[in-house]
Amino acid sequence: MCQAWSTSLQRGMNYRLRPDCSVILMSRRPSAPYKDKIEDDGRVLIYEGHDIPRLTGSQDPKLIDQPRLTPGGKLTQNGQFADAAIKAKQGLSNPDVVAVYEKIRDGIWSFNGFFLLADAWTESDGQRQVFKFRLELSATGEGIRDSPGTDLLHNRLIPSAIKLEVWQRDKGRCVLCDSDKNLHYDHDLPYSKGGSSLLGSNIRLLCAKQNLSKGSKIV
């Protein structure tokens, strides 16, 4: 993942990492620091903004409103994503394209597809104001160029528990050629032909080469 984007991706929000694409890292694990959600059968993500950095001896970031601006007055990642979403909602620009990766477990991330940044707002979590972002699945990937996984867009998200089950079963390797590079979760029976995203028996690991050569064929 990091090699594909030529950066360490140490933060969860990466606005316009490339001129035509941003990157976010999400997690729905019980220990996740933010409350990210999947809705509408995987076609919509509700992504929570990020806190101020935790500094030794400072107030708990979870008690402070998530910032739109840095102390120097520049837009934070929250602010950059929010401004882009609001401009798109108002029809002043096209929605930004966002590549979404989900943490399965420590050191294992899954590409969830390309989404369009559709809306942004702030709301109370009971203690402070947090940013929320609505991202809608890009069905075509229109406008995305030279980004990893462009030809591997998902029509539905596979639940994290299923991804972990499949990763362990297939031992982190392509089931067809044993490669451990550029792996993707593949529907054995394609989703377009009625294959389920909810059954580990219908999901397998394929490398990018094998996945692209398969297309929507049943093999």
Secondary structure, DSSP 4 states (H G I P E B T S, - for coil): -HHHHTS---SSEEEEEETTEEEEEE--STT-SS--EEEGGGTEEEEE--PPPP-TTSPPGGGSPPPSB-TTS-B-HHHHHHHHHHHHHTTSSPPPEEEEEEEEETTEEEEEEEEEEEEEEEEE-SSSEEEEEEEEE-SS-TT--S-TTGGG--SSPPPHHHHHHHHHHTTTS-TTT---SSEEEEESS-GGGT--SS-GGGEEEEEHHHHHHHTT---
